[in-house]
Amino acid sequence: MTDGAARSTVQAAYQVADIPIRAWTELATSATLFSQLDWLEMRHGELPAGAREFYPIVLDGQGAAGALTAYAFDVPPHPLYDPRTVFAQAVDEDRLAALAAQPVVIGAGWSEFRGEILLRPDLEPVGRRATVDVLGQELECFARSIGAEHLIFAYVTLDEACLLVESFGAERSLTVFNDLEAVVRIRWQTFDDFLADLSANRRKKVRRELRDFAASGRAIRELQLSEAIDDIAALSSSLMSKYGHDYTPARARAVFARQARVLDGRSSVLLAGDDEGPTGFALRYRHGREIYSRVGGYAYDRPTAGEYFVLKHQAVEKAIRSGCDAVHLGQGTLEAKLRRGASPVPLYSVLVALDTPKRRGNSALDVSRSRLGSLAEQFGTTGPCAIEPDGWLPPESTF
């Protein structure tokens, strides 16, 4: 096992097509879907004009030790990657405005609001730290070369956040709790076992939802993405339009077609509908023994038969039947997810200043404590969806 940076070398790629396949695959096998080469290839096709890619890989005597999926944008690719959103209230507004005027360098991937550092599982703590040190140095050089003065590692786990602060130094790092990711950990043999784990009231509600859906005459089919594009494009457009986005069926069709060209073999579309047409869908992708939910959509011009909830129940039932270990439901709509068997995974973001120390004070800690406290009030501190305000706060030195 490597025990320091002295015996490490770095191989860097500046576009996904140049990533050394074997080295990257060795690291990504145990990583999330969002670090797999085919997913990165799909993401490459979705990058806005002017975006830059950077993939540093640290190699030691045993092969690939660690890697990062990094991107630079002149304008944040989504509001939830804008420093003014990610670090709202934790950093004063003047400084946030200055950060937003610079290129945004995202150092742990830009996908589905879930960041990740790739590290070989057998690395000891000293080797993990040494590998992250080297990756950080490479990313700093990349950021300076394009005129950036800060780095953002968005939506990473608590362990990763602490490791980053340890590597870059607390004097120029700032950590904030952002949100919860909902993950259903499959621990049941049957769907009835899953239902038995829910509270009595929740169990009755789920059974009623399933019964009402069946009585509606609608059913759910499972298709690959390439087979469902025409049906789901209109449903996706309908959902996006409901929330004020200019997202036509033609645009949705083009996005799904691009994804299908690369990811069709991983894809699964749960499509609800009846003789009059489709009424809802959920697009998921599989990696190893885990399922990742991505997007959905609904026919808002037709009466609902509870598609939103029934599709989630069906996703869990299929995961149990197929021997999966987890279903990743992502962020948002936490009430529906956590109350129906998902577990919360806290996610954090780290801001690193390249030259100037961070400003002193506990605003980031206070913001994180307040956000976690609000979630604890909503979901409680006991049971399968418990929030742990104290246990999920990083050491004060990380702020």
C-alpha positions as CSV (number, residue, x, y, z in Angstrom):
1,M,0.0,0.0,0.0
2,T,1.2,3.5,-0.8
3,D,2.1,5.5,2.3
4,G,2.9,8.9,0.8
5,A,3.0,11.1,-2.2
6,A,6.7,10.6,-2.9
7,R,6.1,7.3,-4.8
8,S,3.1,8.6,-6.7
9,T,2.8,9.8,-10.3
10,V,-0.1,11.6,-12.0
11,Q,-1.7,11.0,-15.3
12,A,-4.2,13.6,-16.4
13,A,-6.8,13.8,-19.1
14,Y,-8.6,16.9,-20.4
15,Q,-11.5,15.1,-22.1
16,V,-13.3,12.0,-21.3
17,A,-12.1,10.2,-24.4
18,D,-8.5,10.4,-23.2
19,I,-9.1,8.9,-19.7
20,P,-7.0,5.7,-19.3
21,I,-9.7,3.1,-19.3
22,R,-8.1,0.4,-17.2
23,A,-6.8,2.7,-14.4
24,W,-10.1,4.6,-14.2
25,T,-12.2,1.4,-14.2
26,E,-10.2,0.0,-11.4
27,L,-11.1,2.9,-9.2
28,A,-14.7,3.4,-10.4
29,T,-15.9,-0.2,-9.9
30,S,-16.8,0.5,-6.3
31,A,-17.9,4.1,-6.9
32,T,-21.3,5.5,-7.7
33,L,-22.9,5.5,-11.2
34,F,-21.9,9.1,-11.6
35,S,-18.1,8.2,-11.8
36,Q,-18.5,5.5,-14.5
37,L,-16.9,6.1,-17.9
38,D,-20.2,5.7,-19.8
39,W,-21.9,8.2,-17.5
40,L,-19.0,10.6,-18.0
41,E,-19.3,10.2,-21.7
42,M,-22.9,11.1,-21.5
43,R,-22.2,14.1,-19.4
44,H,-19.5,15.2,-21.9
45,G,-22.3,15.5,-24.5
46,E,-24.3,17.7,-22.1
47,L,-21.6,20.2,-21.2
48,P,-22.4,23.8,-22.1
49,A,-20.2,25.7,-24.5
50,G,-16.9,26.8,-23.0
51,A,-16.9,24.2,-20.2
52,R,-13.6,22.4,-19.5
53,E,-12.9,18.9,-18.2
54,F,-10.1,17.7,-16.1
55,Y,-9.5,14.1,-14.8
56,P,-6.3,13.7,-12.7
57,I,-5.4,10.1,-11.7
58,V,-2.8,9.3,-9.1
59,L,-0.8,6.1,-9.7
60,D,1.3,4.3,-7.2
61,G,3.2,0.9,-7.2
62,Q,-0.1,-1.0,-7.1
63,G,-1.9,0.9,-9.9
64,A,-4.5,3.7,-9.7
65,A,-4.8,5.1,-6.2
66,G,-7.2,8.0,-6.7
67,A,-8.9,10.3,-9.2
68,L,-11.2,13.3,-9.5
69,T,-13.8,14.2,-12.0
70,A,-13.4,18.0,-12.3
71,Y,-15.1,20.6,-14.5
72,A,-14.7,24.3,-15.0
73,F,-17.6,26.6,-16.1
74,D,-17.7,30.3,-16.9
75,V,-21.3,30.2,-15.6
76,P,-22.5,27.6,-13.1
77,P,-24.2,24.7,-14.9
78,H,-27.1,24.8,-12.5
79,P,-28.2,27.1,-9.6
80,L,-27.4,24.3,-7.1
81,Y,-23.7,24.6,-8.3
82,D,-23.6,28.4,-8.0
83,P,-21.5,29.4,-4.9
84,R,-24.2,31.9,-4.1
85,T,-26.6,29.0,-3.6
86,V,-24.2,26.3,-2.2
87,F,-22.7,28.6,0.4
88,A,-25.7,30.9,1.0
89,Q,-25.6,32.5,4.5
90,A,-22.3,30.8,5.3
91,V,-20.2,33.4,3.4
92,D,-20.9,37.1,3.2
93,E,-22.8,38.3,0.1
94,D,-19.9,40.5,-1.2
95,R,-17.5,37.6,-1.2
96,L,-20.1,35.3,-2.8
97,A,-20.7,37.9,-5.6
98,A,-16.9,38.0,-6.2
99,L,-16.7,34.2,-6.4
100,A,-19.6,34.1,-8.8
101,A,-17.8,36.5,-11.1
102,Q,-14.9,34.0,-11.5
103,P,-14.8,30.6,-13.3
104,V,-16.4,27.9,-11.2
105,V,-14.2,24.9,-10.7
106,I,-16.1,21.9,-9.4
107,G,-13.7,19.3,-8.1
108,A,-15.7,16.2,-7.3
109,G,-18.0,15.8,-10.3
110,W,-21.0,17.6,-11.6
111,S,-23.9,15.1,-11.7
112,E,-27.2,14.8,-9.9
113,F,-26.0,16.9,-7.0
114,R,-23.7,14.1,-5.8
115,G,-19.9,14.6,-5.6
116,E,-17.3,12.0,-5.1
117,I,-13.6,11.4,-4.7
118,L,-12.3,8.2,-6.2
119,L,-10.0,6.4,-3.8
120,R,-8.8,2.8,-3.9
121,P,-10.6,0.9,-1.1
122,D,-7.4,-0.7,0.3
123,L,-5.6,2.6,1.0
124,E,-4.7,3.2,4.6
125,P,-5.5,6.6,6.1
126,V,-2.0,8.0,5.4
127,G,-2.2,6.8,1.8
128,R,-5.7,8.3,1.4
129,R,-4.4,11.7,2.7
130,A,-1.3,11.5,0.5
131,T,-3.5,10.7,-2.6
132,V,-5.9,13.6,-1.9
133,D,-3.0,15.9,-1.4
134,V,-1.7,15.1,-4.9
135,L,-5.1,15.4,-6.4
136,G,-5.6,18.7,-4.7
137,Q,-2.3,20.1,-6.0
138,E,-3.2,19.1,-9.5
139,L,-6.6,20.7,-9.3
140,E,-5.1,23.9,-7.9
141,C,-2.8,24.1,-10.9
142,F,-5.7,23.5,-13.3
143,A,-7.8,26.2,-11.6
144,R,-5.0,28.8,-11.6
145,S,-4.4,28.1,-15.3
146,I,-7.9,29.3,-16.1
147,G,-7.9,32.3,-13.7
148,A,-10.0,30.7,-10.9
149,E,-9.3,31.7,-7.3
150,H,-11.3,29.0,-5.5
151,L,-12.5,25.4,-5.7
152,I,-15.8,23.9,-4.9
153,F,-16.3,20.2,-3.9
154,A,-20.1,20.0,-3.9
155,Y,-22.4,17.4,-2.3
156,V,-19.8,15.0,-0.9
157,T,-20.1,12.8,2.2
158,L,-19.0,13.9,5.6
159,D,-15.8,11.7,5.5
160,E,-14.8,13.2,2.2
161,A,-15.4,16.8,3.4
162,C,-13.2,16.2,6.4
163,L,-10.5,14.6,4.3
164,L,-10.5,17.6,1.9
165,V,-10.3,20.1,4.7
166,E,-7.4,18.1,6.2
167,S,-5.6,18.2,2.9
168,F,-6.2,21.8,1.9
169,G,-5.9,23.2,5.4
170,A,-8.6,24.6,7.7
171,E,-7.3,28.1,7.3
172,R,-8.5,28.3,3.7
173,S,-11.4,25.8,3.7
174,L,-15.0,26.2,4.6
175,T,-17.6,23.4,5.0
176,V,-21.3,23.6,5.0
177,F,-24.1,21.0,5.3
178,N,-26.3,21.2,2.2
179,D,-28.9,18.6,2.0
180,L,-30.0,15.0,2.4
181,E,-29.8,12.3,-0.2
182,A,-32.5,9.6,0.2
183,V,-31.4,6.0,-0.3
184,V,-33.4,2.9,0.2
185,R,-31.1,0.2,1.6
186,I,-32.5,-3.1,0.5
187,R,-32.7,-5.4,3.6
188,W,-35.9,-7.3,2.9
189,Q,-36.5,-10.6,1.2
190,T,-40.0,-9.6,-0.1
191,F,-42.1,-6.5,-0.6
192,D,-44.3,-7.6,2.2
193,D,-41.2,-7.5,4.5
194,F,-40.6,-4.0,3.3
195,L,-44.2,-3.0,4.2
196,A,-43.9,-4.7,7.6
197,D,-41.0,-2.3,8.4
198,L,-43.2,0.8,7.9
199,S,-45.4,2.3,10.6
200,A,-48.9,0.9,10.7
201,N,-50.4,4.2,9.3
202,R,-47.8,4.4,6.6
203,R,-48.3,0.7,5.7
204,K,-52.0,1.2,5.3
205,K,-51.5,4.2,3.1
206,V,-49.1,2.4,0.8
207,R,-51.4,-0.5,0.4
208,R,-54.3,1.8,-0.3
209,E,-52.2,3.6,-3.0
210,L,-51.4,0.3,-4.7
211,R,-55.0,-0.8,-4.5
212,D,-56.3,2.4,-5.9
213,F,-53.8,2.3,-8.8
214,A,-54.8,-1.3,-9.7
215,A,-58.5,-0.4,-9.6
216,S,-57.9,2.5,-12.0
217,G,-57.1,0.0,-14.8
218,R,-53.6,1.4,-15.2
219,A,-50.5,-0.8,-15.1
220,I,-46.7,-0.4,-15.1
221,R,-44.4,-1.8,-17.7
222,E,-40.6,-1.9,-17.6
223,L,-38.7,-0.9,-20.8
224,Q,-35.3,0.2,-21.8
225,L,-34.8,3.9,-22.5
226,S,-34.6,3.5,-26.3
227,E,-38.0,1.8,-26.3
228,A,-39.7,4.5,-24.3
229,I,-38.3,7.8,-25.6
230,D,-41.4,8.9,-27.5
231,D,-43.7,8.1,-24.6
232,I,-41.6,9.8,-21.8
233,A,-40.5,12.9,-23.7
234,A,-44.0,14.5,-23.5
235,L,-44.3,13.5,-19.8
236,S,-41.0,15.0,-19.0
237,S,-41.8,18.2,-20.8
238,S,-45.1,18.3,-18.9
239,L,-43.4,18.2,-15.5
240,M,-40.7,20.7,-16.4
241,S,-43.3,23.1,-17.9
242,K,-45.4,22.9,-14.7
243,Y,-42.4,24.3,-12.8
244,G,-41.8,27.1,-15.3
245,H,-39.0,25.6,-17.4
246,D,-38.9,25.9,-21.2
247,Y,-38.5,22.2,-22.0
248,T,-40.3,21.1,-25.1
249,P,-41.0,17.5,-25.9
250,A,-38.6,17.8,-28.8
251,R,-35.8,18.9,-26.5
252,A,-36.6,16.1,-24.0
253,R,-36.6,13.6,-26.9
254,A,-33.1,14.7,-28.0
255,V,-31.8,14.5,-24.4
256,F,-33.1,11.0,-23.9
257,A,-31.9,9.9,-27.3
258,R,-28.4,11.0,-26.4
259,Q,-28.5,9.2,-23.1
260,A,-29.8,6.0,-24.8
261,R,-26.9,6.0,-27.2
262,V,-24.5,5.6,-24.3
263,L,-26.5,4.2,-21.4
264,D,-29.2,2.1,-22.8
265,G,-27.8,-1.1,-21.4
266,R,-28.0,0.3,-17.9
267,S,-31.4,1.9,-18.3
268,S,-34.8,0.9,-16.9
269,V,-38.0,2.9,-17.5
270,L,-41.0,2.2,-15.3
271,L,-43.9,3.4,-17.5
272,A,-47.4,3.8,-16.1
273,G,-50.4,4.0,-18.3
274,D,-53.6,2.6,-19.8
275,D,-55.3,2.2,-23.1
276,E,-55.5,6.0,-23.4
277,G,-51.7,6.4,-23.2
278,P,-48.9,6.9,-20.7
279,T,-49.6,8.7,-17.4
280,G,-46.2,8.6,-15.6
281,F,-42.7,7.3,-15.8
282,A,-39.5,6.9,-13.8
283,L,-36.1,6.6,-15.5
284,R,-33.5,4.7,-13.6
285,Y,-30.0,3.4,-14.3
286,R,-28.3,0.4,-12.8
287,H,-24.6,0.2,-11.6
288,G,-23.6,-3.1,-10.1
289,R,-26.1,-4.0,-7.4
290,E,-27.6,-0.5,-7.1
291,I,-30.3,1.5,-8.9
292,Y,-30.1,5.2,-9.4
293,S,-33.4,7.1,-10.0
294,R,-32.9,10.0,-12.4
295,V,-36.0,11.8,-13.7
296,G,-39.7,11.3,-13.9
297,G,-42.7,12.9,-15.5
298,Y,-46.5,12.8,-15.4
299,A,-49.6,13.5,-17.6
300,Y,-51.0,16.5,-15.8
301,D,-53.8,16.8,-18.2
302,R,-55.3,13.5,-16.9
303,P,-56.6,12.5,-13.5
304,T,-53.9,11.0,-11.3
305,A,-54.1,7.4,-10.0
306,G,-51.2,8.0,-7.6
307,E,-48.5,7.4,-10.1
308,Y,-45.9,9.4,-8.2
309,F,-46.0,7.1,-5.2
310,V,-46.8,3.8,-7.0
311,L,-43.8,4.2,-9.2
312,K,-41.6,4.5,-6.1
313,H,-43.2,1.4,-4.6
314,Q,-42.7,-0.5,-7.8
315,A,-39.0,0.6,-7.9
316,V,-38.5,-0.9,-4.4
317,E,-40.3,-4.1,-5.2
318,K,-38.3,-4.6,-8.4
319,A,-35.1,-3.9,-6.5
320,I,-35.9,-6.6,-3.9
321,R,-36.8,-9.1,-6.6
322,S,-33.7,-8.5,-8.6
323,G,-31.3,-8.8,-5.6
324,C,-30.2,-5.1,-5.5
325,D,-28.6,-3.6,-2.5
326,A,-29.9,0.0,-2.8
327,V,-32.1,2.4,-4.6
328,H,-30.8,5.9,-4.8
329,L,-33.7,8.4,-4.9
330,G,-31.6,11.6,-4.9
331,Q,-32.5,14.9,-3.2
332,G,-35.8,16.7,-2.9
333,T,-39.3,15.6,-2.0
334,L,-37.9,14.1,1.2
335,E,-41.2,13.7,3.0
336,A,-42.4,11.2,0.4
337,K,-39.1,9.3,0.3
338,L,-38.1,9.1,3.9
339,R,-41.6,8.3,5.2
340,R,-41.7,5.4,2.7
341,G,-38.6,3.5,3.8
342,A,-35.6,5.6,2.5
343,S,-32.7,6.5,4.8
344,P,-31.1,10.0,4.8
345,V,-27.5,10.5,3.8
346,P,-26.1,13.9,4.6
347,L,-24.2,15.8,1.9
348,Y,-21.7,18.7,2.4
349,S,-19.9,21.2,0.2
350,V,-16.3,22.5,0.7
351,L,-15.1,25.8,-0.5
352,V,-11.3,26.2,-0.9
353,A,-9.6,29.6,-1.4
354,L,-6.5,29.2,-3.4
355,D,-4.6,32.3,-2.1
356,T,-6.5,34.1,0.6
357,P,-7.4,32.5,4.0
358,K,-11.1,32.1,4.7
359,R,-12.7,34.7,6.9
360,R,-12.9,33.7,10.6
361,G,-16.2,33.1,12.3
362,N,-18.7,30.4,12.9
363,S,-21.3,31.3,10.2
364,A,-20.9,28.1,8.3
365,L,-21.2,26.1,11.5
366,D,-24.3,28.0,12.5
367,V,-25.9,27.6,9.1
368,S,-25.2,23.8,9.1
369,R,-26.5,23.5,12.6
370,S,-29.6,25.4,11.8
371,R,-30.3,23.3,8.6
372,L,-29.8,20.0,10.4
373,G,-32.0,21.2,13.3
374,S,-34.8,22.1,11.0
375,L,-34.7,18.6,9.4
376,A,-34.6,17.0,12.8
377,E,-37.7,18.8,13.8
378,Q,-39.4,17.7,10.6
379,F,-38.3,14.0,10.5
380,G,-37.3,13.3,14.1
381,T,-34.1,11.9,15.7
382,T,-35.3,8.3,16.0
383,G,-36.4,5.6,13.6
384,P,-35.2,4.6,10.1
385,C,-35.3,8.2,8.8
386,A,-33.7,9.8,11.8
387,I,-31.7,13.0,11.5
388,E,-28.6,13.3,13.7
389,P,-27.9,17.0,14.1
390,D,-24.9,16.6,16.5
391,G,-23.4,13.5,14.9
392,W,-23.6,14.9,11.4
393,L,-21.8,18.2,12.2
394,P,-18.2,18.0,11.2
395,P,-15.5,19.1,13.7
396,E,-15.5,22.9,14.2
397,S,-12.0,23.1,12.6
398,T,-13.6,22.2,9.2
399,F,-15.5,25.5,9.3
